Amino acid sequence: MAEKRKILVIDDEEVFRRTLKEDLSYCGYYCKTAESPSEGMRLLKTDSFDLIFLDIMMEPLDGWDTLDLIKNLTHGNNTPVIMISSKKMDLSEVIRYGEQLYGYMKKPLTREEICAGVYSFFRWFDSLHEFTNKFVAESIPEEDIALWLDLSRQVRVITDLRAEASLVFLPDINRTEEECKEHLHDQVDKMLSEKRSRLEELAQKYPKLHAIPG
Protein backbone atom coordinates (compact mmCIF):
# COMPACT_ATOMS: atom_id res chain seq x y z
CA MET A 1 0.00 0.00 0.00
CA ALA A 2 1.37 3.43 -0.96
CA GLU A 3 2.36 5.70 1.90
CA LYS A 4 -0.07 8.52 2.58
CA ARG A 5 0.91 12.00 1.43
CA LYS A 6 1.79 14.30 4.31
CA ILE A 7 0.30 17.78 4.29
CA LEU A 8 1.03 20.63 6.69
CA VAL A 9 -1.62 23.30 7.31
CA ILE A 10 -0.45 26.62 8.79
CA ASP A 11 -3.46 28.74 9.73
CA ASP A 12 -4.43 30.73 12.82
CA GLU A 13 -8.17 30.01 12.50
CA GLU A 14 -8.95 27.04 14.76
CA VAL A 15 -12.24 26.07 13.12
CA PHE A 16 -10.82 26.18 9.59
CA ARG A 17 -7.71 24.28 10.71
CA ARG A 18 -9.74 21.51 12.30
CA THR A 19 -12.16 21.28 9.36
CA LEU A 20 -9.39 21.20 6.77
CA LYS A 21 -7.58 18.45 8.69
CA GLU A 22 -10.78 16.39 8.80
CA ASP A 23 -11.40 16.94 5.09
CA LEU A 24 -7.83 16.06 4.10
CA SER A 25 -7.99 12.91 6.24
CA TYR A 26 -11.25 11.98 4.53
CA CYS A 27 -9.54 12.48 1.16
CA GLY A 28 -6.83 10.00 2.16
CA TYR A 29 -4.02 12.30 3.28
CA TYR A 30 -2.06 12.52 6.52
CA CYS A 31 -2.31 16.03 7.94
CA LYS A 32 -0.56 18.02 10.65
CA THR A 33 -1.66 21.51 11.62
CA ALA A 34 0.08 24.56 13.06
CA GLU A 35 -1.79 27.44 14.68
CA SER A 36 1.00 29.93 14.03
CA PRO A 37 3.97 30.49 11.71
CA SER A 38 6.38 29.74 14.57
CA GLU A 39 4.76 26.35 15.19
CA GLY A 40 4.83 25.67 11.46
CA MET A 41 8.56 26.44 11.36
CA ARG A 42 9.14 24.07 14.27
CA LEU A 43 7.34 21.23 12.49
CA LEU A 44 9.22 21.86 9.24
CA LYS A 45 12.55 21.71 11.06
CA THR A 46 11.80 18.22 12.41
CA ASP A 47 9.64 16.65 9.71
CA SER A 48 9.16 16.65 5.94
CA PHE A 49 5.90 17.19 4.04
CA ASP A 50 4.63 16.69 0.51
CA LEU A 51 2.58 19.90 0.51
CA ILE A 52 2.02 22.99 2.66
CA PHE A 53 -1.24 24.93 2.90
CA LEU A 54 -0.35 28.42 4.11
CA ASP A 55 -2.85 31.07 5.19
CA ILE A 56 -2.13 34.62 4.03
CA MET A 57 -3.90 36.67 6.71
CA MET A 58 -2.12 35.90 9.99
CA GLU A 59 -0.54 37.99 12.76
CA PRO A 60 2.09 39.03 13.70
CA LEU A 61 3.68 37.32 10.68
CA ASP A 62 1.46 37.10 7.63
CA GLY A 63 1.61 34.30 5.07
CA TRP A 64 4.03 36.12 2.79
CA ASP A 65 6.60 36.67 5.55
CA THR A 66 6.12 33.04 6.55
CA LEU A 67 6.66 31.93 2.95
CA ASP A 68 10.04 33.69 2.95
CA LEU A 69 11.00 31.84 6.15
CA ILE A 70 9.87 28.50 4.73
CA LYS A 71 12.02 28.94 1.63
CA ASN A 72 15.09 29.29 3.87
CA LEU A 73 14.48 26.04 5.76
CA THR A 74 16.21 22.76 4.94
CA HIS A 75 12.89 20.88 4.94
CA GLY A 76 10.85 23.70 3.48
CA ASN A 77 12.67 25.24 0.57
CA ASN A 78 11.63 22.52 -1.89
CA THR A 79 8.20 21.79 -0.42
CA PRO A 80 5.30 22.92 -2.63
CA VAL A 81 3.26 25.72 -1.05
CA ILE A 82 -0.38 26.52 -1.85
CA MET A 83 -1.66 29.77 -0.36
CA ILE A 84 -5.14 29.87 1.18
CA SER A 85 -7.14 32.94 2.16
CA SER A 86 -10.61 34.40 2.43
CA LYS A 87 -9.43 37.30 0.26
CA LYS A 88 -8.37 37.26 -3.35
CA MET A 89 -4.71 37.70 -4.15
CA ASP A 90 -4.00 41.02 -5.80
CA LEU A 91 -1.81 41.45 -8.87
CA SER A 92 1.02 43.06 -6.91
CA GLU A 93 1.20 39.88 -4.79
CA VAL A 94 1.21 37.78 -7.95
CA ILE A 95 4.14 39.83 -9.27
CA ARG A 96 6.09 39.58 -6.02
CA TYR A 97 5.37 36.00 -4.95
CA GLY A 98 3.91 34.12 -7.92
CA GLU A 99 7.23 32.52 -8.86
CA GLN A 100 7.43 30.79 -5.46
CA LEU A 101 3.93 29.31 -5.39
CA TYR A 102 2.31 26.10 -6.52
CA GLY A 103 -1.24 27.39 -6.30
CA TYR A 104 -3.90 29.34 -4.43
CA MET A 105 -7.28 28.34 -2.99
CA LYS A 106 -9.91 30.76 -1.71
CA LYS A 107 -11.85 30.16 1.51
CA PRO A 108 -14.41 28.89 2.24
CA LEU A 109 -13.68 25.48 0.73
CA THR A 110 -16.00 22.51 0.50
CA ARG A 111 -14.73 18.99 1.09
CA GLU A 112 -15.28 18.25 -2.60
CA GLU A 113 -13.19 21.28 -3.63
CA ILE A 114 -10.39 20.27 -1.29
CA CYS A 115 -10.31 16.64 -2.43
CA ALA A 116 -10.45 17.60 -6.11
CA GLY A 117 -7.90 20.39 -5.77
CA VAL A 118 -5.32 18.34 -3.88
CA TYR A 119 -5.80 15.30 -6.11
CA SER A 120 -5.36 17.45 -9.22
CA PHE A 121 -2.24 19.06 -7.77
CA PHE A 122 -0.53 15.76 -6.95
CA ARG A 123 -1.48 14.25 -10.31
CA TRP A 124 0.18 17.20 -12.08
CA PHE A 125 3.15 17.28 -9.71
CA ASP A 126 3.78 13.54 -10.06
CA SER A 127 3.61 13.72 -13.84
CA LEU A 128 6.38 16.32 -13.82
CA HIS A 129 8.62 14.05 -11.79
CA GLU A 130 7.89 11.08 -14.03
CA PHE A 131 9.04 13.12 -17.02
CA THR A 132 12.10 14.26 -15.08
CA ASN A 133 13.23 10.67 -14.52
CA LYS A 134 12.50 9.75 -18.13
CA PHE A 135 14.51 12.56 -19.68
CA VAL A 136 17.41 12.28 -17.25
CA ALA A 137 17.72 8.69 -18.49
CA GLU A 138 17.81 10.06 -22.05
CA SER A 139 20.81 12.25 -21.20
CA ILE A 140 19.14 15.65 -21.13
CA PRO A 141 21.10 17.59 -18.47
CA GLU A 142 19.34 17.60 -15.12
CA GLU A 143 19.80 21.35 -14.66
CA ASP A 144 18.00 22.04 -17.96
CA ILE A 145 15.15 19.70 -17.05
CA ALA A 146 14.89 21.35 -13.62
CA LEU A 147 14.78 24.79 -15.25
CA TRP A 148 12.09 23.65 -17.69
CA LEU A 149 9.97 22.20 -14.89
CA ASP A 150 10.34 25.29 -12.73
CA LEU A 151 9.45 27.64 -15.58
CA SER A 152 6.50 25.44 -16.56
CA ARG A 153 5.21 25.53 -12.99
CA GLN A 154 5.61 29.30 -12.79
CA VAL A 155 3.77 29.88 -16.07
CA ARG A 156 0.92 27.59 -15.02
CA VAL A 157 0.53 29.13 -11.56
CA ILE A 158 0.99 32.78 -12.55
CA THR A 159 -1.47 32.39 -15.44
CA ASP A 160 -4.09 30.96 -13.06
CA LEU A 161 -3.42 33.65 -10.45
CA ARG A 162 -3.63 36.43 -13.03
CA ALA A 163 -7.10 35.30 -14.04
CA GLU A 164 -8.37 35.30 -10.45
CA ALA A 165 -6.45 38.20 -8.88
CA SER A 166 -8.07 41.41 -7.75
CA LEU A 167 -6.89 44.82 -8.93
CA VAL A 168 -5.60 46.35 -5.71
CA PHE A 169 -2.85 48.92 -6.09
CA LEU A 170 -1.15 51.78 -4.28
CA PRO A 171 -2.14 55.29 -5.38
CA ASP A 172 0.24 56.78 -7.92
CA ILE A 173 0.17 60.53 -8.55
CA ASN A 174 1.72 59.96 -11.96
CA ARG A 175 -0.93 57.50 -13.20
CA THR A 176 -4.71 57.37 -13.40
CA GLU A 177 -6.57 54.42 -11.88
CA GLU A 178 -6.89 52.78 -15.29
CA GLU A 179 -3.21 53.34 -16.00
CA CYS A 180 -2.32 51.71 -12.67
CA LYS A 181 -4.43 48.67 -13.55
CA GLU A 182 -2.92 48.46 -17.01
CA HIS A 183 0.59 48.78 -15.56
CA LEU A 184 0.03 45.82 -13.22
CA HIS A 185 -1.36 43.68 -16.03
CA ASP A 186 1.59 44.64 -18.22
CA GLN A 187 4.04 43.58 -15.51
CA VAL A 188 2.42 40.16 -15.17
CA ASP A 189 2.22 39.73 -18.93
CA LYS A 190 5.91 40.63 -19.24
CA MET A 191 6.80 38.01 -16.62
CA LEU A 192 4.84 35.36 -18.48
CA SER A 193 6.26 36.36 -21.86
CA GLU A 194 9.84 36.11 -20.60
CA LYS A 195 9.24 32.70 -19.05
CA ARG A 196 7.52 31.35 -22.16
CA SER A 197 10.43 32.58 -24.29
CA ARG A 198 12.90 30.73 -22.07
CA LEU A 199 10.74 27.60 -22.29
CA GLU A 200 10.73 27.83 -26.07
CA GLU A 201 14.52 28.18 -26.13
CA LEU A 202 14.86 25.01 -24.07
CA ALA A 203 12.33 23.16 -26.21
CA GLN A 204 14.22 24.09 -29.37
CA LYS A 205 17.41 22.79 -27.80
CA TYR A 206 15.71 19.60 -26.54
CA PRO A 207 12.58 18.92 -28.66
CA LYS A 208 11.45 16.09 -26.36
CA LEU A 209 10.79 18.66 -23.66
CA HIS A 210 7.65 19.63 -25.58
CA ALA A 211 6.12 16.43 -24.20
CA ILE A 212 6.41 17.55 -20.59
CA PRO A 213 3.06 18.80 -19.24
CA GLY A 214 3.34 22.45 -18.22
SERO-4910 file (N, C-alpha, C, O; in steps of 0.05 Angstrom, whole numbers):
BEGIN
 pado doro    nc1    nc2    nc3   cac1   cac2   cac3    cc1    cc2    cc3    oc1    oc2    oc3
  Met    A     17    -24      0      0      0      0     18     25      0     37     27     15
  Ala    A     11     44    -17     27     69    -19     25     85      7      4     86     19
  Glu    A     47     97     14     47    114     38     31    139     33     31    151     12
  Lys    A     15    147     54     -1    170     52     16    196     48     37    198     59
  Arg    A      5    214     31     18    240     29     15    255     55     -6    254     68
  Lys    A     36    270     62     36    286     86     32    316     79     47    327     63
  Ile    A     12    328     91      6    356     86      7    371    112     -4    363    132
  Leu    A     20    395    111     21    413    134      2    437    129      4    449    107
  Val    A    -15    443    148    -32    466    146    -23    486    167    -22    481    191
  Ile    A    -16    511    158     -9    532    176    -30    554    174    -33    568    153
  Asp    A    -46    556    195    -69    575    195    -77    581    223    -77    564    240
  Asp    A    -82    607    229    -89    615    256   -118    613    263   -126    620    285
  Glu    A   -135    604    245   -163    600    250   -169    571    259   -166    553    243
  Glu    A   -176    568    284   -179    541    295   -200    524    281   -196    501    274
  Val    A   -223    536    275   -245    521    262   -237    513    234   -241    490    227
  Phe    A   -225    531    219   -216    524    192   -195    502    193   -195    484    177
  Arg    A   -176    505    211   -154    486    214   -165    458    220   -157    438    207
  Arg    A   -183    456    239   -195    430    246   -211    418    223   -209    394    217
  Thr    A   -227    435    210   -243    426    187   -226    416    164   -231    395    152
  Leu    A   -205    432    158   -188    424    135   -173    398    141   -170    381    124
  Lys    A   -165    394    166   -152    369    174   -171    346    170   -163    325    160
  Glu    A   -196    349    179   -216    328    176   -221    322    147   -222    298    139
  Asp    A   -223    343    130   -228    339    102   -204    325     88   -208    307     71
  Leu    A   -180    333     94   -157    321     82   -154    292     90   -146    275     74
  Ser    A   -160    286    115   -160    258    125   -180    242    110   -175    219    102
  Tyr    A   -204    253    106   -225    240     91   -216    234     62   -222    213     51
  Cys    A   -201    253     51   -191    250     23   -168    230     21   -159    223     -1
  Gly    A   -158    220     44   -137    200     43   -109    210     49    -89    197     43
  Tyr    A   -107    234     60    -80    246     66    -75    247     96    -94    248    112
  Tyr    A    -49    247    103    -41    250    130    -36    280    135    -21    292    119
  Cys    A    -48    292    155    -46    321    159    -37    328    187    -46    317    207
  Lys    A    -19    347    188    -11    360    213    -19    390    210    -18    401    189
  Thr    A    -26    402    233    -33    430    232    -16    447    251     -5    436    271
  Ala    A    -13    472    244      2    491    261    -16    516    264    -26    526    244
  Glu    A    -18    526    289    -36    549    294    -22    575    290    -34    596    291
  Ser    A      4    574    284     20    599    281     44    593    263     52    570    260
  Pro    A     55    614    250     79    610    234    102    597    250    117    580    240
  Ser    A    106    606    275    128    595    291    124    565    296    144    550    295
  Glu    A    100    556    301     95    527    304    100    513    277    111    490    277
  Gly    A     92    525    255     97    513    229    126    510    224    135    490    213
  Met    A    142    530    231    171    529    227    183    506    244    201    492    235
  Arg    A    173    503    268    183    481    285    177    454    273    195    437    273
  Leu    A    154    450    262    147    425    250    164    419    225    172    397    220
  Leu    A    169    440    209    184    437    185    214    431    191    228    420    174
  Lys    A    223    439    214    251    434    221    255    405    230    278    395    230
  Thr    A    233    392    238    236    364    248    222    343    231    225    319    236
  Asp    A    208    352    211    193    333    194    192    343    165    198    366    160
  Ser    A    186    325    147    183    333    119    154    329    110    141    311    120
  Phe    A    146    345     90    118    344     81    118    344     50    137    354     38
  Asp    A     96    334     39     93    334     10     79    359      0     81    366    -24
  Leu    A     66    374     18     52    398     10     46    415     35     42    404     57
  Ile    A     47    441     31     40    460     53     17    477     44     18    489     23
  Phe    A     -4    479     61    -25    499     58    -18    522     77    -15    517    101
  Leu    A    -16    546     66     -7    568     82    -27    591     80    -32    602     58
  Asp    A    -38    599    103    -57    621    104    -42    648     99    -20    651    109
  Ile    A    -55    666     86    -43    692     81    -47    711    104    -28    725    113
  Met    A    -71    713    114    -78    733    134    -74    723    163    -92    713    175
  Met    A    -49    726    173    -42    718    200    -27    741    213    -17    758    200
  Glu    A    -26    740    240    -11    760    255      6    745    276     -2    724    286
  Pro    A     29    756    284     42    781    274     55    777    247     60    796    232
  Leu    A     63    752    240     74    746    214     51    738    195     35    720    202
  Asp    A     49    751    172     29    742    153     40    719    136     63    711    139
  Gly    A     24    709    118     32    686    101     56    691     84     72    674     79
  Trp    A     58    716     74     81    722     56    107    723     71    127    712     61
  Asp    A    108    734     95    132    733    111    139    704    118    162    697    119
  Thr    A    118    689    124    122    661    131    133    645    107    150    628    110
  Leu    A    123    652     83    133    639     59    163    643     56    178    625     49
  Asp    A    172    668     61    201    674     59    217    657     79    238    647     72
  Leu    A    206    653    103    220    637    123    221    608    114    241    594    117
  Ile    A    199    598    103    197    570     95    219    564     73    232    544     74
  Lys    A    222    583     55    240    579     33    270    578     42    287    571     26
  Asn    A    275    586     67    302    586     77    307    562     96    328    560    107
  Leu    A    287    544     98    290    521    115    299    497     99    293    494     75
  Thr    A    314    479    112    324    455     99    301    438     89    302    427     67
  His    A    280    435    106    258    418     99    235    433     85    214    421     79
  Gly    A    239    459     81    217    474     70    222    486     43    203    491     28
  Asn    A    248    489     36    253    505     11    244    491    -14    240    505    -34
  Asn    A    242    465    -14    233    450    -38    204    440    -35    194    426    -53
  Thr    A    191    446    -13    164    436     -8    144    454    -22    144    478    -18
  Pro    A    126    442    -39    106    458    -53     88    473    -33     79    461    -13
  Val    A     82    498    -38     65    514    -21     41    524    -37     44    536    -58
  Ile    A     17    519    -26     -8    530    -37    -18    550    -17    -23    543      6
  Met    A    -23    575    -25    -33    595     -7    -64    592     -5    -77    585    -24
  Ile    A    -74    598     19   -103    597     24   -111    623     38    -96    633     54
  Ser    A   -134    634     31   -143    659     43   -172    664     37   -183    653     17
  Ser    A   -185    680     54   -212    688     49   -213    712     30   -235    720     20
  Lys    A   -190    724     24   -189    746      5   -175    737    -21   -159    718    -21
  Lys    A   -181    751    -42   -167    745    -67   -139    756    -66   -134    776    -53
  Met    A   -121    742    -79    -94    754    -83    -97    778   -101   -114    778   -119
  Asp    A    -80    798    -97    -80    820   -116    -56    818   -135    -37    803   -129
  Leu    A    -57    832   -157    -36    829   -177     -8    836   -167     11    824   -176
  Ser    A     -6    855   -149     20    861   -138     32    838   -123     56    833   -123
  Glu    A     15    822   -110     24    798    -96     32    776   -116     51    762   -112
  Val    A     17    775   -138     24    756   -159     52    762   -170     68    744   -174
  Ile    A     57    788   -175     83    797   -185    105    790   -166    127    782   -174
  Arg    A    100    795   -140    122    792   -120    126    763   -112    149    754   -108
  Tyr    A    105    747   -110    107    720    -99    100    697   -118    105    674   -111
  Gly    A     89    703   -141     78    682   -158     99    661   -166     92    638   -169
  Glu    A    124    669   -169    145    650   -177    150    629   -156    161    608   -162
  Gln    A    143    634   -131    149    616   -109    126    596   -104    129    577    -89
  Leu    A    103    601   -116     79    586   -108     73    563   -126     82    561   -149
  Tyr    A     56    545   -115     46    522   -130     16    524   -134      4    507   -146
  Gly    A      4    544   -123    -25    548   -126    -37    566   -105    -23    576    -87
  Tyr    A    -63    570   -107    -78    587    -89   -106    576    -87   -118    569   -108
  Met    A   -118    575    -63   -146    567    -60   -159    587    -41   -148    595    -21
  Lys    A   -184    595    -49   -198    615    -34   -218    603    -15   -234    586    -23
  Lys    A   -217    611     10   -237    603     30   -264    616     24   -264    638     12
  Pro    A   -286    604     33   -288    578     45   -286    556     24   -291    560      0
  Leu    A   -277    532     33   -274    510     15   -291    486     23   -292    479     47
  Thr    A   -305    474      4   -320    450     10   -301    426     10   -279    427     -1
  Arg    A   -311    404     22   -295    380     22   -289    371     -7   -267    362    -13
  Glu    A   -309    373    -24   -306    365    -52   -284    382    -66   -268    371    -81
  Glu    A   -284    408    -61   -264    426    -73   -236    419    -63   -217    419    -78
  Ile    A   -234    413    -37   -208    405    -26   -197    379    -38   -175    378    -47
  Cys    A   -214    359    -38   -206    333    -49   -198    335    -78   -177    325    -86
  Ala    A   -215    349    -94   -209    352   -122   -184    369   -127   -167    362   -144
  Gly    A   -181    390   -112   -158    408   -115   -132    394   -108   -112    397   -123
  Val    A   -131    380    -86   -106    367    -78   -100    343    -96    -77    339   -103
  Tyr    A   -120    328   -104   -116    306   -122   -105    316   -149    -86    304   -160
  Ser    A   -116    338   -159   -107    349   -184    -78    359   -182    -62    355   -200
  Phe    A    -72    372   -159    -45    381   -155    -25    358   -156     -5    360   -170
  Phe    A    -30    337   -140    -11    315   -139     -9    300   -166     13    290   -173
  Arg    A    -31    298   -180    -30    285   -206    -11    301   -225      5    289   -239
  Trp    A    -14    327   -225      4    344   -242     32    343   -232     51    340   -248
  Phe    A     36    345   -206     63    346   -194     78    319   -199    101    319   -206
  Asp    A     64    297   -196     76    271   -201     83    267   -230    104    255   -237
  Ser    A     66    277   -248     72    274   -277     98    289   -284    113    280   -301
  Leu    A    103    312   -271    128    326   -276    152    310   -268    172    309   -282
  His    A    150    297   -245    172    281   -236    176    256   -252    199    247   -256
  Glu    A    155    245   -263    158    222   -281    173    230   -306    191    215   -315
  Phe    A    166    253   -317    181    262   -340    210    269   -334    228    265   -350
  Thr    A    215    279   -310    242    285   -302    259    260   -303    281    260   -314
  Asn    A    249    238   -291    265    213   -290    269    203   -319    290    192   -325
  Lys    A    248    205   -335    250    195   -363    272    210   -379    288    197   -392
  Phe    A    272    236   -377    290    251   -394    318    253   -382    337    257   -397
  Val    A    321    249   -356    348    246   -345    361    220   -357    384    220   -364
  Ala    A    345    199   -358    354    174   -370    362    177   -399    378    162   -410
  Glu    A    350    197   -413    356    201   -441    378    222   -445    381    233   -467
  Ser    A    392    228   -423    416    245   -424    411    275   -429    429    289   -437
  Ile    A    387    284   -423    383    313   -423    393    323   -395    386    311   -375
  Pro    A    410    343   -395    422    352   -369    401    358   -348    380    370   -354
  Glu    A    406    349   -324    387    352   -302    381    381   -297    358    388   -291
  Glu    A    401    399   -299    396    427   -293    377    440   -314    362    458   -307
  Asp    A    378    430   -339    360    441   -359    332    430   -355    312    445   -359
  Ile    A    329    405   -347    303    394   -341    291    409   -317    267    415   -317
  Ala    A    307    413   -296    298    427   -272    288    455   -279    268    465   -269
  Leu    A    303    469   -297    296    496   -305    269    495   -320    252    512   -316
  Trp    A    267    476   -338    242    473   -354    218    468   -335    197    481   -338
  Leu    A    221    450   -316    199    444   -298    192    468   -281    168    474   -277
  Asp    A    212    483   -271    207    506   -255    193    528   -270    174    540   -261
  Leu    A    202    533   -295    189    553   -312    161    545   -319    142    561   -319
  Ser    A    157    519   -325    130    509   -331    111    513   -308     88    521   -311
  Arg    A    120    506   -284    104    511   -260     97    540   -257     74    547   -252
  Gln    A    117    557   -260    112    586   -256     92    597   -276     74    612   -269
  Val    A     94    588   -301     75    598   -321     47    588   -315     28    603   -317
  Arg    A     45    563   -307     18    552   -300      6    567   -277    -17    575   -278
  Val    A     21    570   -255     11    583   -231      5    612   -235    -17    622   -228
  Ile    A     24    627   -247     20    656   -251     -3    661   -270    -18    680   -266
  Thr    A     -7    645   -291    -29    648   -309    -56    644   -294    -74    660   -298
  Asp    A    -57    624   -277    -82    619   -261    -87    642   -242   -109    652   -239
  Leu    A    -66    651   -228    -68    673   -209    -77    699   -223    -93    714   -212
  Arg    A    -66    704   -246    -73    729   -261   -102    730   -267   -115    751   -265
  Ala    A   -114    707   -274   -142    706   -281   -160    711   -257   -182    721   -260
  Glu    A   -151    704   -233   -167    706   -209   -161    730   -191   -177    737   -174
  Ala    A   -138    743   -196   -129    764   -178   -146    789   -179   -158    795   -199
  Ser    A   -147    803   -156   -161    828   -155   -142    851   -162   -118    848   -161
  Leu    A   -154    873   -170   -138    896   -179   -135    916   -155   -149    937   -155
  Val    A   -118    909   -137   -112    927   -114    -85    939   -119    -66    925   -126
  Phe    A    -83    965   -116    -57    978   -122    -54   1003   -104    -73   1015    -95
  Leu    A    -29   1011   -101    -23   1036    -86    -28   1060   -103    -22   1059   -127
  Pro    A    -38   1081    -92    -43   1106   -108    -17   1115   -120      5   1114   -108
  Asp    A    -19   1126   -144      5   1136   -158     -3   1163   -171    -20   1164   -188
  Ile    A     11   1184   -161      3   1211   -171     10   1214   -201      0   1233   -213
  Asn    A     26   1197   -211     34   1199   -239     17   1183   -258     21   1184   -283
  Arg    A     -2   1167   -247    -19   1150   -264    -48   1152   -255    -54   1156   -232
  Thr    A    -66   1150   -274    -94   1147   -268   -100   1119   -258    -82   1102   -259
  Glu    A   -124   1115   -247   -131   1088   -238   -129   1068   -260   -119   1046   -256
  Glu    A   -139   1075   -283   -138   1056   -306   -109   1050   -314   -102   1028   -321
  Glu    A    -92   1070   -313    -64   1067   -320    -50   1049   -300    -33   1033   -307
  Cys    A    -58   1051   -274    -46   1034   -253    -54   1005   -259    -37    987   -257
  Lys    A    -79   1001   -265    -89    973   -271    -74    962   -295    -65    939   -295
  Glu    A    -72    978   -316    -58    969   -340    -29    963   -335    -18    944   -346
  His    A    -17    980   -318     12    976   -311     16    949   -297     35    935   -303
  Leu    A     -2    942   -278      1    916   -264     -3    893   -284     13    874   -283
  His    A    -23    895   -301    -27    874   -321     -3    871   -339      5    849   -345
  Asp    A      8    893   -347     32    893   -364     55    879   -351     71    865   -363
  Gln    A     59    884   -325     81    872   -310     78    841   -309     97    826   -313
  Val    A     53    832   -304     48    803   -303     52    791   -331     65    770   -334
  Asp    A     42    805   -351     44    795   -379     74    793   -387     82    775   -401
  Lys    A     90    813   -378    118    813   -385    132    789   -372    149    776   -384
  Met    A    125    784   -346    136    760   -332    130    735   -348    148    718   -352
  Leu    A    105    731   -356     97    707   -370    110    705   -397    119    683   -405
  Ser    A    113    727   -411    125    727   -437    154    719   -435    164    703   -452
  Glu    A    169    729   -416    197    722   -412    200    693   -405    218    680   -415
  Lys    A    183    682   -389    185    654   -381    178    636   -404    191    615   -408
  Arg    A    158    643   -420    150    627   -443    173    627   -464    178    607   -477
  Ser    A    186    650   -467    209    652   -486    231    633   -477    244    620   -494
  Arg    A    237    632   -451    258    615   -441    250    585   -445    267    568   -451
  Leu    A    224    579   -441    215    552   -446    218    544   -475    227    522   -481
  Glu    A    212    562   -493    215    557   -521    244    552   -529    250    535   -546
  Glu    A    262    567   -517    290    564   -523    299    536   -514    314    522   -528
  Leu    A    290    527   -491    297    500   -481    285    479   -499    298    458   -505
  Ala    A    260    483   -507    247    463   -524    260    461   -552    260    439   -563
  Gln    A    270    483   -562    284    482   -587    311    467   -584    320    453   -603
  Lys    A    323    470   -561    348    456   -556    343    426   -551    359    409   -560
  Tyr    A    321    420   -537    314    392   -531    285    388   -539    267    391   -522
  Pro    A    279    381   -564    252    378   -573    234    360   -556    210    364   -555
  Lys    A    245    340   -543    229    322   -527    217    336   -503    197    326   -492
  Leu    A    227    359   -496    216    373   -473    188    383   -479    173    390   -461
  His    A    180    385   -505    153    393   -512    133    373   -500    109    381   -496
  Ala    A    141    349   -494    122    329   -484    116    332   -455     97    320   -444
  Ile    A    133    348   -440    128    351   -412    104    369   -407    102    390   -418
  Pro    A     85    359   -390     61    376   -385     69    401   -369     83    399   -349
  Gly    A     60    424   -378     67    449   -364     47    456   -343     51    477   -330
***
